[in-house]
């Protein structure tokens, strides 16, 4: 694999020397003459590692690191400061901001290559692309346990089978574990003062549950109930928190997950505010089809209508009328087994019309 390194350096001679060394070592090299251009390049190209000078006009290295760390798409990139200042306070400032390393100018080319190689290797080990199975979750935690901080932690993460309608956790409970769904489906939901449910998510194999409450150190603000028999791995709270607090790469992974959840929640609020019932039903069917279509080969949506109506914030009667309309129009097929989408493109068109209206409104 050929890695890409982004160099942000305002001294042209220094930049040329560093670029030539990196290119001789077979790295792809991107170069930016200042912090602003460096941030833009990092956001566009997503390099494997960033080398950045500290003292630069307009936007210094600390500002560059702050901006990139605030963006989930770039927060995971290893970041090394280059500076002519060797003061301990400067070193502490950079590390506190989240820098991975610090090199004092002038430095030997071999020293630079060693630091780059070590940081890339560590980054690849810690941010492996874990997929939707228990083996990868175990690998995720076991790799972190190679660090000294993890050597004394519990090795046991039991797998439990939850029956349909059984609670994984309930709103108001104090969290004690992180949950990873191996198979099955789980809904998360909140209950308002009138006792009405609002489903916040439908989760299946490969999804984590309960990490928000663990990270924020508060009680669960939603309940998790099993929709169909599910195998769930239970990861001890201490394993998870130690992993997050001792590893910047792991912390950033979960920050990105939180950010994606926030964006999804904002989009759902927009949908509830502006979409018609017809559009919300179409959107819910497509979401369930696209994200939870694996369990049955017949591609039939088996989630209860009550749960679908709670997802979109409408009465079950309104949902049933809309489904009947979709059936009459040939968009879906309804049987005792569940709902089968026949015209996916036409359902998607309903949402495209809504999106275009929102864009015009903006």
N, C-alpha and C positions, 0 to 999 in steps of 0.2 A: 504493500500500500504506500502510495506517495502522498506525504502530508503537505498541507498548505500552511505557511507561516506568514502572518501579517506583521510588518515592521512599521511602527509609527515613530518617526524620527525627523526633527526639523533641521538637523545638521546634515547637509548634503554629502559631505565627504564621509562622515561616519555611516550614513545610510548606505552609501555605495559599497563600503568595505564589508558591512554586515551582510548585505544582500549577496555579494560575491561569495562569501564564505558559506552561506546557506545553500546557494545554488550548486556549489562544488560538492556539497553533501547530499545532493539530489532532492532538495526540498523545492516545492513550488513556492515562489516568494511574491507577495504583494507588498507594495510600499506606499506609505502615505506621508506627505510632508508636514502635516499638522494634525492636531487632535480631532478637529471637525471632520476632515476627510477620512481619518482613521475610523471614526465611529460609523460613518456611512459605509465604508468598505466592509467593516466587520458585520454590519447588519445585512448587507447585500450578499456577501460571499461566504459567510459562516466559516472562517478559517479554523484549522485544527489547533492553532496556538497563536498568541499575540505577544509580540515584544514591543514595549512602549517606553519612550523617553518620559521622564517626569517633568522636567522644566521645558515648557513650550508656551508660546504666546497664544492668546485667545482662549484656548482650552487645554489645560495641562493634563498630565497623565492621570492624576487623581480624578479629575472630572471625567476623563474617558472611561476609567474603570467604574465609576459610579453609574454612568449612563448604561454601560453594557451589562452591569450586574442587575440593573433594574428591568432589563428586557429578558423574559424567559427564553427567547430564541438565541441569545448570546451569553447568558449568565454562566453556562457550563464550560465556556472556552477557557483553557488555561491561560493565565495572564502573568507575564514577567516584566517587572520594571527594569529599565536601564537608566542609571543616573551617575552623575559625576560627584554627587554628594554622598558621603558615607556616614552621616550623622544617625545615631540610633533612633532619635525621634522620628526622622524621615522614614527609617525602616519600619518602625512600629506603625506609623500612619498608613503606609502602604499595605502592610499585612492586615491591619484592622479593617481596611476597606475590602479585603478579600483577595489580595494578590497572592499568586502561588509561589513566586520567588522574586529575588531582587539581585541584580548584578551591578557592581560598581565599576564605572569606567575609569581608566582603560582596562580591558580584559583581553585575554588571549583567545584566539579563535577556537582552540580546542576546548577551553573552559565553556565557551558559549554553546558549542555543539553538545557537550556533555549535559548541560543543564536542559537544553531543548529536548534531547533524547529522553532524559529521565522523566521530564514533565509530560511528554507525549505518551510514554509507556504507562505511567501511572494513571493518566486520564483515560486511556483506552481500557485499562483493567477495571476502573471504577465506574465507567459510564457505559458498560456493555449494554447492547440493545436487548433487554430482557423481554421475552415474549409471553404468551398467555398459557403458561403451564407451571405446575408446582416445581419442577426441576429448576426452572429459571429463577423463581422466587427464592428457592434455597440457595442457588448460586449467588444471587444478589446479596443475601445476607452473609453467606459464608465467605465471600471475597472480602467483605468489610471486616470480618472477624480475623483476617490475617493481620490487621492492625492490633497493636498491644491492647488497646482499649476494649477489644472484643473477646480477648482470650478467656476472661472469667465469666462471660455471660452464659446463660442457659442455652444448651444445644437443642432442647426439645421444643418443637412446634407441632402440637397435635392437630390432626385433621378430624373434624366432626361432621357428621351427617345431620343436617337440619331438615325436618319434615315440613310439608306444606303448611302455611299459616303460622309457623313457629317464628318467634322473634329472635333476631340475632342480637339486637340491642334496642332499647326503648328511649324515647325522648325524655330527658331529665336524668338519665342514669349517668353515673361517673364512669368514664371509659377506663378499661383496664387492659385492652388488647387492640391490636390491628387485625383486620380480617381480610383474607384474600380468597376470592371465589374461584374454586377449581372447576366446578360444574354447577349447572342449575341457574335459577333466576331469583333475584331479590329486589324488592321495591323499597325505596326510601321515601318517607312522606312526613308531612307535618299536619297537625290538627288545629283548626282555628277555634275561637271561643264558642262557636255554634256546633262544634263537633264534626265539621266537614273536613274531609281529607283533601290535601293537595299533594299529589305525588311529585317529588323532586327529582326522581330518577329511577330508571329500570336498569339493573346491573346484572351482568352475566359473567361467564368464565373469563378470568384475566383482570377483573376489576378489584380494586382495594376499597374497603369500607371502614369508616370510623377514624380516618387519619386527621380530619379537620379538628375534631374535638381534642385529640391527643396533642396536636401541634399548638393549639390555642389554650390548652390546659383548662378546659371547661367541660361542663356536662354536654352530652349529646343534644343537639337542637332539632333532631329528627329521629324517627324510628325506622328500623330496617326489618322488614317482614318477608319471609320466604314465599315466593309464588309457586315454585315447584321444588321438589326434593333437591337439596343442594349439598355438595361437598365444599366445606370451607376450612381453610387453613387458619389457625389461630396463632398469631405472632405476638409474643409477650411485649407489653408496653416498653419495658426497659430495653429490649433489643432494638426496638424501633427508635426510641428517643436517643439512645447512645449513638446509633447510626447517623441520625440527622445532625446531632450537635457536634459530632467529631469529624464529619466528612463534608466538606464544602460541595463536592460533586453530588452527593446524595441529597443534601439540603436543597440544592438547586433543582434536582429532579422533581422533588415534591412541591417546590415553589411553582414550578411550571404546571404541575397537575392542578394546583390550587387556582392558578391564573386561568387555565383552560376551563375549569369549573365555573369561575366567576363570569367569564365571557358567555358561557352557555346559559347561565342563570339570567344574565342581562338580556340575551336573545329571547329566552322564554317569556320574560316579563313584557318585552316588546310585542311578542306574538299574542299574549293574552290581552294586551291593551288595544291592539289594532286589527287583529285578524277576525274574520267572521268565523262562526262555528264550523262552517263547511271547510274553510281553510285550515282551521286548527285540527279538525279530524283528519284531513288529508296529511297534514304534517306529522301527526302522531302515528298514523299507519306507516308512513314512510320511515320514520325514525325507528320504530319497532322492527320493521322489515330489514332495514339496513344494518342495525346494530345487534339484533337478536334473532337472526334468521338461521343460526347454525344448529340449534338443538333438534329440529325435525327436518327430514329430507323433503317432505312435501311442501315446504316453504309456507306453512300455514301459521297465522298469528293466533296463538292460543291464550293470550293474556285476557283476563276477564274484562267485560265491557265496563263494569263499575270502575276498574282500575284505569282503563283508558279515559273514561270521563273525568276521573280525578286528575289525570295528567294534564288535561286541557282546560280544566276549570269550568265544566258545564254539567248540566243535569244528564243522567243516564237516558232519560226520555229524548232529549235533544240529540244525543249521540245516536240512539237507535233510529230516529227519523232520518238523520243524515246518512247513516249506513244503508238504510233502505233506499234512499235516493241514489247513492253510489251503485247499489246493486242493480237498480232499474236502468241506470245509465251504462251498465256493463263494465264499470270500473273495478268492481270486486265481486267475489263469489262468497256466499255465506252458507256454511254447512254446520252440522253438529260438531265437527272437529274444530271449527274456528273460521277465521277470515282469510281468504286468499286474494292477493292483489292480482288483477288481470291486466290493468292498463296503468303501469307505473308512470309512464311518461305523461299521461293526462293528469294524474294526481300531482306530479311535479310542476306541471304547467300552472296549476292553481296557486302554488307558492311563488312561482316566478312573477305572476301578475301582481301578487302582494308586494314582493320585493321592489318591483318597478314603481309601484305607487309610493312606497316609503322613500325611495330615492328622489322622486319628484317632490315629495313633501319636504325633504331635507334641503 
